Amino acid sequence: MFKNVIVYRIQPGWTATLEQMEEAAGKARFAECTATQEKSTGWTEPRGEPHGPLVESVGGQWILKYTVETKTLPSSVLKKRAEERAARIERDTGRKPGRKEMKEIREEAKLDLLPMAFTKQGSVLVWIDLEARWLIVGASGQSRADEIVSTLVEHAPPGLALSLLDTQVSAQAAMSEWLTTQEPPAGFSVDRECELKAADESKAVVRYSKHPLDIDEVRVHIEQGKLPTKLALTWDDRLSFILTEGLQLKKLAFQDVVFEDRKADDGGFDADVAIATGELTGLLPDLIAALGGETDRTEV
């Protein structure tokens, strides 16, 4: 259900009901791109059932789905259409279009071609744990997460303030310590994937994949100034992930033990939500503790 997560704290004092969140999501319901629209965003039904709720509650955990649709025009096609228009103007008038007119020509060419453009659609899940004050965005990049959070805050019941998870010890400093000492924090193990990057102007990068990391070579790279930007970890033999320098969790993978208690007839949306939220609810406090606890940072 979640392959990547970016973690936010809901600042104290904000409350909302499921009905209020449903109403808020309805204000930004997704609609497909019109013929000449390049991008459309909004909330869709998390279960994928038409006309269903936009905010699902499973075991008290709220799940939303943010959908993005974009139209893509190959730059070569757009360039060719604009050049054809410019050539026609020059042929008919005897003058070559200037820079400002060429910009207008490109925009007109884009509007002409958009109805025939390739359409791409993708979705990102959002999880709200109101009791624990977590907001989890299943985005792979910060810019998309920021877009989703902005939409949520704009329409949510008043008073919603969010801040990115921030810890006393940075993820990068902690990863350096774990790799140097080969002593991961309690409950965690270091796996076989890592990326180290030089802090100087060389920006040299060393990557290890499917490779043991308890070797002198890794320690030497760190001593020479390379800092970890990614490190593969497993928590409690239940959940594997890549921790990044920006405190994002990527490539989440649940281990077989997680599914041992799952009944054969369990499946679908509710079971996936229960497993994902249950495991992350256990992981996050342990990860925060391994990073020295949270800071008192307020909304950014």
C-alpha positions in Angstrom: 0.0 0.0 0.0 2.8 2.4 0.9 6.1 2.1 -1.0 7.5 5.4 0.1 6.5 7.7 3.0 7.1 11.3 4.0 6.2 11.9 7.6 4.5 15.1 9.0 3.5 16.0 12.5 0.0 17.5 13.0 0.5 20.3 15.4 -1.5 20.2 18.7 -4.9 21.8 18.9 -6.4 20.7 15.5 -9.5 18.5 15.6 -11.8 17.3 12.8 -14.5 14.7 12.3 -14.7 12.2 9.5 -17.7 14.1 8.1 -15.7 17.4 8.1 -12.8 15.8 6.3 -15.2 14.2 3.7 -16.7 17.7 3.1 -13.2 19.2 2.8 -12.0 16.6 0.3 -15.2 17.1 -1.8 -14.1 20.7 -2.3 -11.1 19.4 -4.3 -12.5 16.3 -5.9 -10.5 15.1 -8.9 -11.8 15.7 -12.4 -10.1 14.5 -15.6 -8.2 17.0 -17.7 -10.3 18.9 -20.2 -9.2 18.9 -23.9 -6.8 21.8 -23.5 -5.8 21.3 -19.8 -2.3 20.1 -19.1 -2.7 19.0 -15.5 -5.6 18.1 -13.1 -5.3 17.1 -9.4 -7.7 16.3 -6.6 -9.0 13.6 -4.3 -10.5 10.3 -5.6 -12.1 7.3 -3.8 -9.4 5.4 -2.0 -11.2 2.0 -2.6 -11.5 2.8 -6.2 -15.3 2.4 -6.1 -17.1 5.2 -8.0 -19.2 7.6 -5.8 -17.7 6.1 -2.6 -16.3 8.1 0.3 -13.2 10.3 -0.4 -12.0 9.6 3.2 -12.0 6.0 4.3 -11.8 5.1 8.0 -10.3 1.7 8.8 -9.7 1.0 12.5 -9.8 4.7 13.2 -7.1 5.5 10.6 -8.2 7.9 7.8 -7.0 7.2 4.3 -7.3 9.6 1.3 -6.1 9.3 -2.3 -4.7 12.2 -4.2 -4.8 11.7 -8.0 -2.7 13.6 -10.6 -3.4 13.6 -14.3 -1.0 15.2 -16.8 -0.9 15.5 -20.5 2.5 15.0 -22.2 3.5 16.5 -25.5 6.8 15.4 -27.0 9.0 18.5 -27.3 10.0 17.5 -30.9 6.3 17.5 -31.9 5.6 20.8 -30.3 8.7 22.4 -31.9 7.8 21.1 -35.3 4.2 22.5 -35.1 5.5 25.9 -33.9 8.1 26.0 -36.7 5.5 25.2 -39.3 3.3 28.1 -38.1 6.3 30.5 -38.0 7.3 29.5 -41.5 3.7 30.0 -42.8 3.6 33.5 -41.2 7.0 34.4 -42.8 5.8 33.1 -46.2 2.5 35.0 -46.1 3.8 38.3 -44.6 7.4 38.4 -45.7 8.6 38.9 -42.1 10.1 36.5 -39.6 8.3 36.3 -36.2 10.1 37.9 -33.3 10.8 36.4 -29.9 7.6 37.5 -28.3 5.5 36.3 -31.2 7.3 33.0 -31.3 6.3 32.5 -27.6 2.7 33.1 -28.5 3.0 30.7 -31.5 4.3 28.0 -29.2 1.5 28.5 -26.8 -1.1 28.3 -29.7 0.6 25.2 -31.0 0.4 23.6 -27.6 -3.3 24.3 -27.3 -3.9 22.8 -30.7 -2.0 19.6 -29.8 -3.1 19.0 -26.2 -6.4 17.3 -27.2 -4.2 14.7 -28.9 -1.6 14.4 -26.1 -0.7 11.3 -24.1 -2.5 11.3 -20.8 -0.8 9.9 -17.6 -2.5 9.4 -14.3 -1.0 8.5 -10.9 -2.2 8.5 -7.3 -0.7 9.0 -3.8 -2.2 7.7 -0.6 -2.4 9.9 2.5 -2.9 8.5 6.0 -4.1 10.6 8.9 -3.7 9.3 12.5 -5.5 11.9 14.4 -4.8 10.3 17.8 -1.1 10.0 17.3 -1.0 13.3 15.3 0.7 11.8 12.3 0.1 12.7 8.6 1.8 10.3 6.3 2.1 11.0 2.5 3.0 8.1 0.3 4.9 10.3 -2.2 8.4 9.5 -3.6 9.5 13.1 -3.7 9.2 16.2 -1.5 7.7 18.4 -4.2 4.7 16.1 -4.7 4.2 15.8 -1.0 4.3 19.6 -0.6 1.6 19.9 -3.3 -0.6 17.4 -1.6 -0.2 19.0 1.9 -1.0 22.4 0.5 -4.2 21.1 -1.0 -5.1 19.4 2.2 -4.4 22.4 4.4 -6.3 24.7 2.0 -9.6 22.8 2.3 -9.3 21.1 5.7 -11.2 22.4 8.8 -9.4 25.6 10.1 -6.3 25.3 12.2 -4.5 22.4 10.5 -0.8 23.1 10.8 1.8 20.5 9.7 5.6 20.2 10.1 7.9 17.7 8.6 9.2 15.2 11.1 12.4 16.6 12.7 14.7 14.7 15.0 17.4 15.7 17.5 20.0 13.7 15.5 19.9 14.1 11.7 19.4 10.9 9.7 22.7 11.5 7.9 24.7 11.8 11.2 23.0 8.7 12.6 23.6 6.7 9.4 27.3 7.7 9.5 27.6 6.5 13.1 25.8 3.2 12.4 28.1 2.4 9.5 31.3 3.5 11.2 30.6 1.5 14.4 28.7 -1.3 12.8 26.3 -0.9 15.7 22.7 -0.2 14.5 20.2 1.0 17.0 18.1 -1.5 19.0 15.5 -3.3 16.9 17.2 -2.4 13.6 19.6 -4.2 11.3 21.7 -2.7 8.5 21.1 -4.3 5.2 23.1 -4.5 2.0 22.4 -1.2 0.2 23.9 2.2 0.8 24.8 5.5 -1.0 27.7 7.7 0.1 28.2 11.2 -1.3 31.2 13.6 -1.0 30.3 16.9 0.7 33.0 18.8 -1.3 32.6 20.2 -4.8 33.5 16.9 -6.4 30.1 15.5 -5.4 31.7 12.0 -5.8 29.2 9.2 -5.2 29.8 5.6 -4.1 26.9 3.1 -4.2 26.7 -0.4 -2.7 23.9 -2.7 -3.8 23.5 -6.3 -2.5 26.8 -5.8 -0.9 27.9 -6.3 2.8 28.5 -2.9 4.5 30.6 -4.1 7.5 33.8 -3.6 5.6 36.7 -1.3 6.1 36.2 0.3 2.7 32.9 1.9 3.9 34.5 3.3 7.0 37.3 4.8 5.0 34.9 6.5 2.6 33.2 8.1 5.6 36.5 9.1 7.2 37.4 10.8 3.9 34.3 12.9 4.1 31.7 11.0 2.2 28.3 11.1 3.9 25.5 8.5 3.7 22.5 9.7 1.7 20.7 6.4 1.7 20.9 3.3 3.9 18.9 0.1 3.8 17.5 -1.0 7.2 15.2 -3.6 8.6 13.1 -3.0 11.6 12.2 -5.9 14.0 12.6 -8.4 11.2 9.2 -7.1 9.9 9.7 -4.1 7.7 12.6 -3.2 5.4 13.1 0.2 3.9 15.7 2.7 2.7 16.3 5.7 5.0 17.3 8.9 3.3 19.3 11.9 4.5 16.0 13.8 4.3 14.3 11.4 6.7 12.2 9.9 4.0 11.4 6.1 4.0 11.6 4.5 0.5 11.1 1.0 -0.9 9.1 -0.2 2.1 8.7 -4.0 2.1 6.8 -6.1 4.6 8.5 -9.3 5.6 6.7 -12.7 5.6 6.2 -12.7 9.3 3.8 -9.8 9.0 1.4 -11.9 7.0 1.6 -15.0 9.2 -1.4 -14.0 11.3 -3.4 -12.9 8.3 -6.3 -15.2 7.5 -6.5 -16.8 4.1 -9.7 -14.9 3.4 -8.3 -11.6 4.5 -7.6 -9.3 1.6 -8.5 -6.1 -0.1 -8.4 -2.6 1.0 -9.2 -2.9 4.8 -6.5 -5.6 5.3 -3.9 -3.7 3.4 -4.6 -0.5 5.5 -4.6 -2.4 8.8 -1.2 -4.0 8.0 0.5 -0.9 6.6 -0.7 1.4 9.4 -0.1 -1.1 12.1 3.5 -1.8 11.1 4.3 1.9 10.6 2.8 2.8 13.9 5.3 0.4 15.5 8.3 1.5 13.3 8.0 5.3 13.6 8.5 5.6 17.4 11.5 3.3 17.3 13.0 5.2 14.4 12.5 8.5 16.2 14.1 7.1 19.4 17.1 5.9 17.3 17.5 9.5 16.1 17.5 11.0 19.5 13.8 11.9 19.7 11.8 14.7 18.1 12.8 18.4 18.2 10.4 21.1 19.3 10.3 22.5 15.8 7.0 24.2 14.9 5.2 24.6 11.6 7.3 25.5 8.6 
